[in-house]
């Protein structure tokens, strides 16, 4: 089984994915887990993945463009049983 995870903070996922049951499954070759940094698909010079919410207000929201580009590229490289957002 292959799992591709898109994240804005991929380094923070390394520890939980390399311990306990998940680590044992990876070591036995039962699952392959790849964590992708969505900043790699950002098109601006700062590699930003978030923007202020439409209409103003506090906080930030993720841009859809880098996420959609990442999903398109991964889907062009292999078939998936499911894509979960």
PDB file of N, CA, C and O in Angstrom, chain B, residues numbered from 101:
ATOM      1  N   UNK B 101       0.861  -1.169   0.000  1.00  0.00           N
ATOM      2  CA  UNK B 101       0.000   0.000   0.000  1.00  0.00           C
ATOM      3  C   UNK B 101       0.907   1.231   0.000  1.00  0.00           C
ATOM      4  O   UNK B 101       1.906   1.285   0.717  1.00  0.00           O
ATOM      5  N   UNK B 102       0.543   2.195  -0.802  1.00  0.00           N
ATOM      6  CA  UNK B 102       1.282   3.446  -0.848  1.00  0.00           C
ATOM      7  C   UNK B 102       0.361   4.573  -0.378  1.00  0.00           C
ATOM      8  O   UNK B 102      -0.800   4.662  -0.777  1.00  0.00           O
ATOM      9  N   UNK B 103       0.914   5.424   0.479  1.00  0.00           N
ATOM     10  CA  UNK B 103       0.183   6.590   0.967  1.00  0.00           C
ATOM     11  C   UNK B 103       1.041   7.810   0.704  1.00  0.00           C
ATOM     12  O   UNK B 103       2.198   7.864   1.122  1.00  0.00           O
ATOM     13  N   UNK B 104       0.480   8.790   0.013  1.00  0.00           N
ATOM     14  CA  UNK B 104       1.136  10.077  -0.206  1.00  0.00           C
ATOM     15  C   UNK B 104       0.407  11.110   0.629  1.00  0.00           C
ATOM     16  O   UNK B 104      -0.815  11.237   0.550  1.00  0.00           O
ATOM     17  N   UNK B 105       1.166  11.850   1.432  1.00  0.00           N
ATOM     18  CA  UNK B 105       0.594  12.880   2.298  1.00  0.00           C
ATOM     19  C   UNK B 105       1.120  14.231   1.858  1.00  0.00           C
ATOM     20  O   UNK B 105       2.327  14.407   1.695  1.00  0.00           O
ATOM     21  N   UNK B 106       0.220  15.187   1.664  1.00  0.00           N
ATOM     22  CA  UNK B 106       0.606  16.559   1.336  1.00  0.00           C
ATOM     23  C   UNK B 106       0.553  17.379   2.612  1.00  0.00           C
ATOM     24  O   UNK B 106      -0.432  17.327   3.348  1.00  0.00           O
ATOM     25  N   UNK B 107       1.616  18.140   2.878  1.00  0.00           N
ATOM     26  CA  UNK B 107       1.670  18.904   4.117  1.00  0.00           C
ATOM     27  C   UNK B 107       2.460  20.186   3.922  1.00  0.00           C
ATOM     28  O   UNK B 107       3.392  20.245   3.120  1.00  0.00           O
ATOM     29  N   UNK B 108       2.077  21.197   4.660  1.00  0.00           N
ATOM     30  CA  UNK B 108       2.849  22.434   4.698  1.00  0.00           C
ATOM     31  C   UNK B 108       3.974  22.359   5.714  1.00  0.00           C
ATOM     32  O   UNK B 108       4.869  23.205   5.717  1.00  0.00           O
ATOM     33  N   UNK B 109       3.934  21.358   6.572  1.00  0.00           N
ATOM     34  CA  UNK B 109       4.964  21.151   7.599  1.00  0.00           C
ATOM     35  C   UNK B 109       5.396  19.679   7.596  1.00  0.00           C
ATOM     36  O   UNK B 109       5.160  18.967   8.572  1.00  0.00           O
ATOM     37  N   UNK B 110       6.018  19.223   6.526  1.00  0.00           N
ATOM     38  CA  UNK B 110       6.334  17.796   6.402  1.00  0.00           C
ATOM     39  C   UNK B 110       7.306  17.276   7.457  1.00  0.00           C
ATOM     40  O   UNK B 110       7.226  16.109   7.839  1.00  0.00           O
ATOM     41  N   UNK B 111       8.214  18.109   7.931  1.00  0.00           N
ATOM     42  CA  UNK B 111       9.175  17.658   8.940  1.00  0.00           C
ATOM     43  C   UNK B 111       8.494  17.253  10.241  1.00  0.00           C
ATOM     44  O   UNK B 111       8.989  16.380  10.954  1.00  0.00           O
ATOM     45  N   UNK B 112       7.374  17.876  10.552  1.00  0.00           N
ATOM     46  CA  UNK B 112       6.671  17.548  11.790  1.00  0.00           C
ATOM     47  C   UNK B 112       5.976  16.196  11.725  1.00  0.00           C
ATOM     48  O   UNK B 112       5.575  15.654  12.755  1.00  0.00           O
ATOM     49  N   UNK B 113       5.830  15.648  10.528  1.00  0.00           N
ATOM     50  CA  UNK B 113       5.186  14.342  10.393  1.00  0.00           C
ATOM     51  C   UNK B 113       6.173  13.190  10.431  1.00  0.00           C
ATOM     52  O   UNK B 113       5.760  12.036  10.553  1.00  0.00           O
ATOM     53  N   UNK B 114       7.463  13.470  10.331  1.00  0.00           N
ATOM     54  CA  UNK B 114       8.451  12.389  10.294  1.00  0.00           C
ATOM     55  C   UNK B 114       8.455  11.567  11.579  1.00  0.00           C
ATOM     56  O   UNK B 114       8.500  10.338  11.520  1.00  0.00           O
ATOM     57  N   UNK B 115       8.411  12.209  12.716  1.00  0.00           N
ATOM     58  CA  UNK B 115       8.466  11.472  13.977  1.00  0.00           C
ATOM     59  C   UNK B 115       7.278  10.530  14.168  1.00  0.00           C
ATOM     60  O   UNK B 115       7.491   9.353  14.459  1.00  0.00           O
ATOM     61  N   UNK B 116       6.036  10.996  14.015  1.00  0.00           N
ATOM     62  CA  UNK B 116       4.928  10.062  14.222  1.00  0.00           C
ATOM     63  C   UNK B 116       4.866   8.946  13.180  1.00  0.00           C
ATOM     64  O   UNK B 116       4.325   7.875  13.454  1.00  0.00           O
ATOM     65  N   UNK B 117       5.410   9.185  11.999  1.00  0.00           N
ATOM     66  CA  UNK B 117       5.367   8.161  10.957  1.00  0.00           C
ATOM     67  C   UNK B 117       6.529   7.179  11.050  1.00  0.00           C
ATOM     68  O   UNK B 117       6.580   6.208  10.295  1.00  0.00           O
ATOM     69  N   UNK B 118       7.451   7.418  11.956  1.00  0.00           N
ATOM     70  CA  UNK B 118       8.606   6.542  12.115  1.00  0.00           C
ATOM     71  C   UNK B 118       8.660   5.903  13.499  1.00  0.00           C
ATOM     72  O   UNK B 118       9.738   5.579  13.998  1.00  0.00           O
ATOM     73  N   UNK B 119       7.500   5.723  14.113  1.00  0.00           N
ATOM     74  CA  UNK B 119       7.436   5.085  15.426  1.00  0.00           C
ATOM     75  C   UNK B 119       6.267   4.111  15.476  1.00  0.00           C
ATOM     76  O   UNK B 119       5.373   4.156  14.630  1.00  0.00           O
ATOM     77  N   UNK B 120       6.278   3.253  16.448  1.00  0.00           N
ATOM     78  CA  UNK B 120       5.171   2.383  16.820  1.00  0.00           C
ATOM     79  C   UNK B 120       4.702   1.481  15.679  1.00  0.00           C
ATOM     80  O   UNK B 120       5.516   0.932  14.936  1.00  0.00           O
ATOM     81  N   UNK B 121       3.407   1.337  15.550  1.00  0.00           N
ATOM     82  CA  UNK B 121       2.801   0.418  14.582  1.00  0.00           C
ATOM     83  C   UNK B 121       3.114   0.833  13.155  1.00  0.00           C
ATOM     84  O   UNK B 121       3.363  -0.014  12.296  1.00  0.00           O
ATOM     85  N   UNK B 122       3.103   2.124  12.903  1.00  0.00           N
ATOM     86  CA  UNK B 122       3.385   2.606  11.549  1.00  0.00           C
ATOM     87  C   UNK B 122       4.811   2.244  11.148  1.00  0.00           C
ATOM     88  O   UNK B 122       5.040   1.823  10.014  1.00  0.00           O
ATOM     89  N   UNK B 123       5.756   2.397  12.040  1.00  0.00           N
ATOM     90  CA  UNK B 123       7.151   2.043  11.752  1.00  0.00           C
ATOM     91  C   UNK B 123       7.284   0.548  11.460  1.00  0.00           C
ATOM     92  O   UNK B 123       7.984   0.154  10.528  1.00  0.00           O
ATOM     93  N   UNK B 124       6.619  -0.269  12.246  1.00  0.00           N
ATOM     94  CA  UNK B 124       6.686  -1.722  12.019  1.00  0.00           C
ATOM     95  C   UNK B 124       6.102  -2.088  10.657  1.00  0.00           C
ATOM     96  O   UNK B 124       6.653  -2.932   9.949  1.00  0.00           O
ATOM     97  N   UNK B 125       5.000  -1.462  10.295  1.00  0.00           N
ATOM     98  CA  UNK B 125       4.389  -1.732   8.987  1.00  0.00           C
ATOM     99  C   UNK B 125       5.324  -1.289   7.855  1.00  0.00           C
ATOM    100  O   UNK B 125       5.454  -1.985   6.848  1.00  0.00           O
ATOM    101  N   UNK B 126       5.971  -0.136   8.023  1.00  0.00           N
ATOM    102  CA  UNK B 126       6.925   0.332   7.013  1.00  0.00           C
ATOM    103  C   UNK B 126       8.123  -0.606   6.921  1.00  0.00           C
ATOM    104  O   UNK B 126       8.566  -0.937   5.822  1.00  0.00           O
ATOM    105  N   UNK B 127       8.648  -1.035   8.061  1.00  0.00           N
ATOM    106  CA  UNK B 127       9.810  -1.933   8.077  1.00  0.00           C
ATOM    107  C   UNK B 127       9.509  -3.267   7.403  1.00  0.00           C
ATOM    108  O   UNK B 127      10.382  -3.850   6.760  1.00  0.00           O
ATOM    109  N   UNK B 128       8.279  -3.753   7.548  1.00  0.00           N
ATOM    110  CA  UNK B 128       7.884  -5.020   6.929  1.00  0.00           C
ATOM    111  C   UNK B 128       7.499  -4.869   5.462  1.00  0.00           C
ATOM    112  O   UNK B 128       7.242  -5.857   4.775  1.00  0.00           O
ATOM    113  N   UNK B 129       7.461  -3.610   4.981  1.00  0.00           N
ATOM    114  CA  UNK B 129       7.098  -3.378   3.590  1.00  0.00           C
ATOM    115  C   UNK B 129       5.606  -3.446   3.320  1.00  0.00           C
ATOM    116  O   UNK B 129       5.185  -3.569   2.170  1.00  0.00           O
ATOM    117  N   UNK B 130       4.805  -3.366   4.375  1.00  0.00           N
ATOM    118  CA  UNK B 130       3.354  -3.417   4.209  1.00  0.00           C
ATOM    119  C   UNK B 130       2.788  -2.095   3.715  1.00  0.00           C
ATOM    120  O   UNK B 130       1.734  -2.062   3.080  1.00  0.00           O
ATOM    121  N   UNK B 131       3.496  -0.995   4.011  1.00  0.00           N
ATOM    122  CA  UNK B 131       3.025   0.317   3.611  1.00  0.00           C
ATOM    123  C   UNK B 131       4.229   1.193   3.240  1.00  0.00           C
ATOM    124  O   UNK B 131       5.283   1.129   3.873  1.00  0.00           O
ATOM    125  N   UNK B 132       4.049   1.994   2.221  1.00  0.00           N
ATOM    126  CA  UNK B 132       5.023   3.013   1.857  1.00  0.00           C
ATOM    127  C   UNK B 132       4.351   4.355   2.095  1.00  0.00           C
ATOM    128  O   UNK B 132       3.262   4.607   1.578  1.00  0.00           O
ATOM    129  N   UNK B 133       4.985   5.208   2.865  1.00  0.00           N
ATOM    130  CA  UNK B 133       4.405   6.520   3.155  1.00  0.00           C
ATOM    131  C   UNK B 133       5.374   7.590   2.678  1.00  0.00           C
ATOM    132  O   UNK B 133       6.542   7.607   3.067  1.00  0.00           O
ATOM    133  N   UNK B 134       4.871   8.487   1.826  1.00  0.00           N
ATOM    134  CA  UNK B 134       5.667   9.590   1.305  1.00  0.00           C
ATOM    135  C   UNK B 134       4.997  10.894   1.725  1.00  0.00           C
ATOM    136  O   UNK B 134       3.801  11.088   1.511  1.00  0.00           O
ATOM    137  N   UNK B 135       5.774  11.770   2.319  1.00  0.00           N
ATOM    138  CA  UNK B 135       5.268  13.068   2.746  1.00  0.00           C
ATOM    139  C   UNK B 135       5.831  14.115   1.789  1.00  0.00           C
ATOM    140  O   UNK B 135       7.046  14.233   1.625  1.00  0.00           O
ATOM    141  N   UNK B 136       4.928  14.875   1.158  1.00  0.00           N
ATOM    142  CA  UNK B 136       5.314  15.881   0.172  1.00  0.00           C
ATOM    143  C   UNK B 136       5.069  17.275   0.734  1.00  0.00           C
ATOM    144  O   UNK B 136       4.036  17.531   1.353  1.00  0.00           O
ATOM    145  N   UNK B 137       6.010  18.161   0.516  1.00  0.00           N
ATOM    146  CA  UNK B 137       5.894  19.556   0.939  1.00  0.00           C
ATOM    147  C   UNK B 137       5.142  20.323  -0.152  1.00  0.00           C
ATOM    148  O   UNK B 137       5.633  20.446  -1.274  1.00  0.00           O
ATOM    149  N   UNK B 138       3.953  20.838   0.174  1.00  0.00           N
ATOM    150  CA  UNK B 138       3.169  21.537  -0.853  1.00  0.00           C
ATOM    151  C   UNK B 138       3.816  22.843  -1.283  1.00  0.00           C
ATOM    152  O   UNK B 138       3.430  23.423  -2.298  1.00  0.00           O
ATOM    153  N   UNK B 139       4.796  23.309  -0.520  1.00  0.00           N
ATOM    154  CA  UNK B 139       5.524  24.514  -0.956  1.00  0.00           C
ATOM    155  C   UNK B 139       6.265  24.266  -2.269  1.00  0.00           C
ATOM    156  O   UNK B 139       6.552  25.212  -3.002  1.00  0.00           O
ATOM    157  N   UNK B 140       6.572  23.018  -2.569  1.00  0.00           N
ATOM    158  CA  UNK B 140       7.247  22.690  -3.835  1.00  0.00           C
ATOM    159  C   UNK B 140       6.390  23.008  -5.047  1.00  0.00           C
ATOM    160  O   UNK B 140       6.912  23.138  -6.154  1.00  0.00           O
ATOM    161  N   UNK B 141       5.092  23.135  -4.859  1.00  0.00           N
ATOM    162  CA  UNK B 141       4.186  23.448  -5.959  1.00  0.00           C
ATOM    163  C   UNK B 141       3.715  24.897  -5.931  1.00  0.00           C
ATOM    164  O   UNK B 141       2.896  25.295  -6.759  1.00  0.00           O
ATOM    165  N   UNK B 142       4.214  25.677  -5.004  1.00  0.00           N
ATOM    166  CA  UNK B 142       3.866  27.101  -4.945  1.00  0.00           C
ATOM    167  C   UNK B 142       4.582  27.831  -6.071  1.00  0.00           C
ATOM    168  O   UNK B 142       5.698  27.464  -6.439  1.00  0.00           O
ATOM    169  N   UNK B 143       3.954  28.853  -6.613  1.00  0.00           N
ATOM    170  CA  UNK B 143       4.530  29.529  -7.777  1.00  0.00           C
ATOM    171  C   UNK B 143       5.143  30.887  -7.465  1.00  0.00           C
ATOM    172  O   UNK B 143       5.791  31.469  -8.335  1.00  0.00           O
ATOM    173  N   UNK B 144       4.963  31.410  -6.263  1.00  0.00           N
ATOM    174  CA  UNK B 144       5.552  32.722  -5.978  1.00  0.00           C
ATOM    175  C   UNK B 144       6.955  32.564  -5.396  1.00  0.00           C
ATOM    176  O   UNK B 144       7.345  31.474  -4.977  1.00  0.00           O
ATOM    177  N   UNK B 145       7.701  33.657  -5.376  1.00  0.00           N
ATOM    178  CA  UNK B 145       9.105  33.580  -4.976  1.00  0.00           C
ATOM    179  C   UNK B 145       9.293  33.220  -3.499  1.00  0.00           C
ATOM    180  O   UNK B 145      10.362  32.747  -3.113  1.00  0.00           O
ATOM    181  N   UNK B 146       8.276  33.436  -2.679  1.00  0.00           N
ATOM    182  CA  UNK B 146       8.370  33.111  -1.252  1.00  0.00           C
ATOM    183  C   UNK B 146       7.846  31.712  -0.933  1.00  0.00           C
ATOM    184  O   UNK B 146       7.870  31.280   0.219  1.00  0.00           O
ATOM    185  N   UNK B 147       7.374  31.012  -1.959  1.00  0.00           N
ATOM    186  CA  UNK B 147       6.816  29.663  -1.814  1.00  0.00           C
ATOM    187  C   UNK B 147       5.684  29.627  -0.792  1.00  0.00           C
ATOM    188  O   UNK B 147       5.583  28.686  -0.006  1.00  0.00           O
ATOM    189  N   UNK B 148       4.836  30.647  -0.803  1.00  0.00           N
ATOM    190  CA  UNK B 148       3.754  30.719   0.181  1.00  0.00           C
ATOM    191  C   UNK B 148       2.618  29.765  -0.188  1.00  0.00           C
ATOM    192  O   UNK B 148       2.342  29.514  -1.361  1.00  0.00           O
ATOM    193  N   UNK B 149       1.981  29.251   0.843  1.00  0.00           N
ATOM    194  CA  UNK B 149       0.875  28.305   0.658  1.00  0.00           C
ATOM    195  C   UNK B 149      -0.397  28.793   1.317  1.00  0.00           C
ATOM    196  O   UNK B 149      -1.424  28.116   1.270  1.00  0.00           O
ATOM    197  N   UNK B 150      -0.335  29.979   1.939  1.00  0.00           N
ATOM    198  CA  UNK B 150      -1.530  30.504   2.588  1.00  0.00           C
ATOM    199  C   UNK B 150      -1.759  31.952   2.185  1.00  0.00           C
ATOM    200  O   UNK B 150      -0.865  32.625   1.672  1.00  0.00           O
ATOM    201  N   UNK B 151      -2.972  32.408   2.429  1.00  0.00           N
ATOM    202  CA  UNK B 151      -3.376  33.768   2.065  1.00  0.00           C
ATOM    203  C   UNK B 151      -4.448  34.229   3.050  1.00  0.00           C
ATOM    204  O   UNK B 151      -5.078  33.409   3.718  1.00  0.00           O
ATOM    205  N   UNK B 152      -4.652  35.544   3.136  1.00  0.00           N
ATOM    206  CA  UNK B 152      -5.731  36.027   4.011  1.00  0.00           C
ATOM    207  C   UNK B 152      -7.094  35.558   3.496  1.00  0.00           C
ATOM    208  O   UNK B 152      -7.260  35.355   2.293  1.00  0.00           O
ATOM    209  N   UNK B 153      -8.057  35.387   4.378  1.00  0.00           N
ATOM    210  CA  UNK B 153      -9.384  34.947   3.923  1.00  0.00           C
ATOM    211  C   UNK B 153     -10.050  35.998   3.038  1.00  0.00           C
ATOM    212  O   UNK B 153      -9.877  37.201   3.238  1.00  0.00           O
ATOM    213  N   UNK B 154     -10.801  35.528   2.074  1.00  0.00           N
ATOM    214  CA  UNK B 154     -11.543  36.419   1.185  1.00  0.00           C
ATOM    215  C   UNK B 154     -12.530  37.228   2.021  1.00  0.00           C
ATOM    216  O   UNK B 154     -13.256  36.672   2.845  1.00  0.00           O
ATOM    217  N   UNK B 155     -12.553  38.511   1.809  1.00  0.00           N
ATOM    218  CA  UNK B 155     -13.453  39.376   2.557  1.00  0.00           C
ATOM    219  C   UNK B 155     -12.848  39.902   3.844  1.00  0.00           C
ATOM    220  O   UNK B 155     -13.492  40.646   4.584  1.00  0.00           O
ATOM    221  N   UNK B 156     -11.598  39.510   4.110  1.00  0.00           N
ATOM    222  CA  UNK B 156     -10.920  40.004   5.306  1.00  0.00           C
ATOM    223  C   UNK B 156     -11.183  39.146   6.516  1.00  0.00           C
ATOM    224  O   UNK B 156     -11.797  38.082   6.427  1.00  0.00           O
ATOM    225  N   UNK B 157     -10.712  39.621   7.640  1.00  0.00           N
ATOM    226  CA  UNK B 157     -10.879  38.880   8.887  1.00  0.00           C
ATOM    227  C   UNK B 157      -9.564  38.317   9.367  1.00  0.00           C
ATOM    228  O   UNK B 157      -8.539  38.425   8.694  1.00  0.00           O
ATOM    229  N   UNK B 158      -9.608  37.725  10.523  1.00  0.00           N
ATOM    230  CA  UNK B 158      -8.404  37.184  11.146  1.00  0.00           C
ATOM    231  C   UNK B 158      -8.036  35.833  10.546  1.00  0.00           C
ATOM    232  O   UNK B 158      -8.882  35.128   9.996  1.00  0.00           O
ATOM    233  N   UNK B 159      -6.765  35.491  10.664  1.00  0.00           N
ATOM    234  CA  UNK B 159      -6.305  34.173  10.256  1.00  0.00           C
ATOM    235  C   UNK B 159      -5.874  34.091   8.811  1.00  0.00           C
ATOM    236  O   UNK B 159      -5.854  35.082   8.081  1.00  0.00           O
ATOM    237  N   UNK B 160      -5.532  32.883   8.424  1.00  0.00           N
ATOM    238  CA  UNK B 160      -5.082  32.599   7.067  1.00  0.00           C
ATOM    239  C   UNK B 160      -5.760  31.313   6.602  1.00  0.00           C
ATOM    240  O   UNK B 160      -6.178  30.490   7.416  1.00  0.00           O
ATOM    241  N   UNK B 161      -5.861  31.153   5.292  1.00  0.00           N
ATOM    242  CA  UNK B 161      -6.404  29.934   4.708  1.00  0.00           C
ATOM    243  C   UNK B 161      -5.401  29.395   3.699  1.00  0.00           C
ATOM    244  O   UNK B 161      -4.616  30.151   3.127  1.00  0.00           O
ATOM    245  N   UNK B 162      -5.432  28.097   3.485  1.00  0.00           N
ATOM    246  CA  UNK B 162      -4.537  27.500   2.502  1.00  0.00           C
ATOM    247  C   UNK B 162      -4.979  27.865   1.096  1.00  0.00           C
ATOM    248  O   UNK B 162      -6.172  27.898   0.797  1.00  0.00           O
ATOM    249  N   UNK B 163      -4.003  28.138   0.233  1.00  0.00           N
ATOM    250  CA  UNK B 163      -4.294  28.371  -1.179  1.00  0.00           C
ATOM    251  C   UNK B 163      -4.589  27.026  -1.837  1.00  0.00           C
ATOM    252  O   UNK B 163      -3.966  26.017  -1.507  1.00  0.00           O
ATOM    253  N   UNK B 164      -5.525  27.017  -2.751  1.00  0.00           N
ATOM    254  CA  UNK B 164      -5.863  25.774  -3.431  1.00  0.00           C
ATOM    255  C   UNK B 164      -4.878  25.454  -4.556  1.00  0.00           C
ATOM    256  O   UNK B 164      -4.685  24.285  -4.889  1.00  0.00           O
ATOM    257  N   UNK B 165      -4.253  26.476  -5.145  1.00  0.00           N
ATOM    258  CA  UNK B 165      -3.397  26.259  -6.310  1.00  0.00           C
ATOM    259  C   UNK B 165      -2.256  25.276  -6.057  1.00  0.00           C
ATOM    260  O   UNK B 165      -2.097  24.336  -6.837  1.00  0.00           O
ATOM    261  N   UNK B 166      -1.442  25.449  -4.990  1.00  0.00           N
ATOM    262  CA  UNK B 166      -0.368  24.473  -4.781  1.00  0.00           C
ATOM    263  C   UNK B 166      -0.886  23.069  -4.479  1.00  0.00           C
ATOM    264  O   UNK B 166      -0.289  22.078  -4.901  1.00  0.00           O
ATOM    265  N   UNK B 167      -1.986  22.989  -3.754  1.00  0.00           N
ATOM    266  CA  UNK B 167      -2.546  21.682  -3.417  1.00  0.00           C
ATOM    267  C   UNK B 167      -3.073  20.989  -4.671  1.00  0.00           C
ATOM    268  O   UNK B 167      -2.818  19.804  -4.885  1.00  0.00           O
ATOM    269  N   UNK B 168      -3.806  21.729  -5.495  1.00  0.00           N
ATOM    270  CA  UNK B 168      -4.344  21.160  -6.727  1.00  0.00           C
ATOM    271  C   UNK B 168      -3.221  20.743  -7.672  1.00  0.00           C
ATOM    272  O   UNK B 168      -3.313  19.693  -8.308  1.00  0.00           O
ATOM    273  N   UNK B 169      -2.175  21.540  -7.774  1.00  0.00           N
ATOM    274  CA  UNK B 169      -1.039  21.194  -8.636  1.00  0.00           C
ATOM    275  C   UNK B 169      -0.355  19.926  -8.147  1.00  0.00           C
ATOM    276  O   UNK B 169       0.022  19.068  -8.945  1.00  0.00           O
ATOM    277  N   UNK B 170      -0.197  19.810  -6.842  1.00  0.00           N
ATOM    278  CA  UNK B 170       0.426  18.612  -6.274  1.00  0.00           C
ATOM    279  C   UNK B 170      -0.414  17.372  -6.564  1.00  0.00           C
ATOM    280  O   UNK B 170       0.114  16.341  -6.979  1.00  0.00           O
ATOM    281  N   UNK B 171      -1.704  17.474  -6.350  1.00  0.00           N
ATOM    282  CA  UNK B 171      -2.590  16.332  -6.596  1.00  0.00           C
ATOM    283  C   UNK B 171      -2.583  15.957  -8.075  1.00  0.00           C
ATOM    284  O   UNK B 171      -2.520  14.775  -8.413  1.00  0.00           O
ATOM    285  N   UNK B 172      -2.646  16.958  -8.961  1.00  0.00           N
ATOM    286  CA  UNK B 172      -2.599  16.670 -10.402  1.00  0.00           C
ATOM    287  C   UNK B 172      -1.319  15.930 -10.772  1.00  0.00           C
ATOM    288  O   UNK B 172      -1.359  14.949 -11.514  1.00  0.00           O
ATOM    289  N   UNK B 173      -0.186  16.397 -10.258  1.00  0.00           N
ATOM    290  CA  UNK B 173       1.076  15.749 -10.595  1.00  0.00           C
ATOM    291  C   UNK B 173       1.128  14.325 -10.075  1.00  0.00           C
ATOM    292  O   UNK B 173       1.525  13.416 -10.804  1.00  0.00           O
ATOM    293  N   UNK B 174       0.730  14.115  -8.820  1.00  0.00           N
ATOM    294  CA  UNK B 174       0.752  12.768  -8.262  1.00  0.00           C
ATOM    295  C   UNK B 174      -0.199  11.826  -9.011  1.00  0.00           C
ATOM    296  O   UNK B 174       0.125  10.660  -9.238  1.00  0.00           O
ATOM    297  N   UNK B 175      -1.373  12.339  -9.393  1.00  0.00           N
ATOM    298  CA  UNK B 175      -2.323  11.509 -10.152  1.00  0.00           C
ATOM    299  C   UNK B 175      -1.796  11.169 -11.541  1.00  0.00           C
ATOM    300  O   UNK B 175      -2.132  10.121 -12.091  1.00  0.00           O
ATOM    301  N   UNK B 176      -0.973  12.047 -12.111  1.00  0.00           N
ATOM    302  CA  UNK B 176      -0.406  11.764 -13.435  1.00  0.00           C
ATOM    303  C   UNK B 176       0.704  10.716 -13.354  1.00  0.00           C
ATOM    304  O   UNK B 176       1.030  10.079 -14.356  1.00  0.00           O
ATOM    305  N   UNK B 177       1.281  10.537 -12.175  1.00  0.00           N
ATOM    306  CA  UNK B 177       2.385   9.595 -11.999  1.00  0.00           C
ATOM    307  C   UNK B 177       1.931   8.198 -11.614  1.00  0.00           C
ATOM    308  O   UNK B 177       2.649   7.231 -11.870  1.00  0.00           O
ATOM    309  N   UNK B 178       0.745   8.062 -10.999  1.00  0.00           N
ATOM    310  CA  UNK B 178       0.277   6.747 -10.567  1.00  0.00           C
ATOM    311  C   UNK B 178      -1.233   6.784 -10.348  1.00  0.00           C
ATOM    312  O   UNK B 178      -1.841   7.850 -10.255  1.00  0.00           O
ATOM    313  N   UNK B 179      -1.815   5.603 -10.268  1.00  0.00           N
ATOM    314  CA  UNK B 179      -3.254   5.493  -9.975  1.00  0.00           C
ATOM    315  C   UNK B 179      -3.446   5.317  -8.473  1.00  0.00           C
ATOM    316  O   UNK B 179      -2.648   4.661  -7.803  1.00  0.00           O
ATOM    317  N   UNK B 180      -4.504   5.906  -7.964  1.00  0.00           N
ATOM    318  CA  UNK B 180      -4.841   5.796  -6.546  1.00  0.00           C
ATOM    319  C   UNK B 180      -6.237   5.210  -6.422  1.00  0.00           C
ATOM    320  O   UNK B 180      -7.117   5.496  -7.234  1.00  0.00           O
ATOM    321  N   UNK B 181      -6.431   4.395  -5.407  1.00  0.00           N
ATOM    322  CA  UNK B 181      -7.768   3.887  -5.119  1.00  0.00           C
ATOM    323  C   UNK B 181      -8.668   4.994  -4.604  1.00  0.00           C
ATOM    324  O   UNK B 181      -9.852   5.055  -4.935  1.00  0.00           O
ATOM    325  N   UNK B 182      -8.082   5.882  -3.776  1.00  0.00           N
ATOM    326  CA  UNK B 182      -8.850   6.988  -3.205  1.00  0.00           C
ATOM    327  C   UNK B 182      -7.960   8.211  -3.056  1.00  0.00           C
ATOM    328  O   UNK B 182      -6.751   8.092  -2.857  1.00  0.00           O
ATOM    329  N   UNK B 183      -8.567   9.383  -3.153  1.00  0.00           N
ATOM    330  CA  UNK B 183      -7.919  10.648  -2.822  1.00  0.00           C
ATOM    331  C   UNK B 183      -8.751  11.262  -1.720  1.00  0.00           C
ATOM    332  O   UNK B 183      -9.931  11.555  -1.913  1.00  0.00           O
ATOM    333  N   UNK B 184      -8.136  11.459  -0.554  1.00  0.00           N
ATOM    334  CA  UNK B 184      -8.847  11.958   0.614  1.00  0.00           C
ATOM    335  C   UNK B 184      -8.336  13.360   0.917  1.00  0.00           C
ATOM    336  O   UNK B 184      -7.131  13.576   1.051  1.00  0.00           O
ATOM    337  N   UNK B 185      -9.245  14.296   1.022  1.00  0.00           N
ATOM    338  CA  UNK B 185      -8.879  15.692   1.311  1.00  0.00           C
ATOM    339  C   UNK B 185      -9.069  15.956   2.779  1.00  0.00           C
ATOM    340  O   UNK B 185      -8.820  17.068   3.244  1.00  0.00           O
TER     341      UNK B 185
END
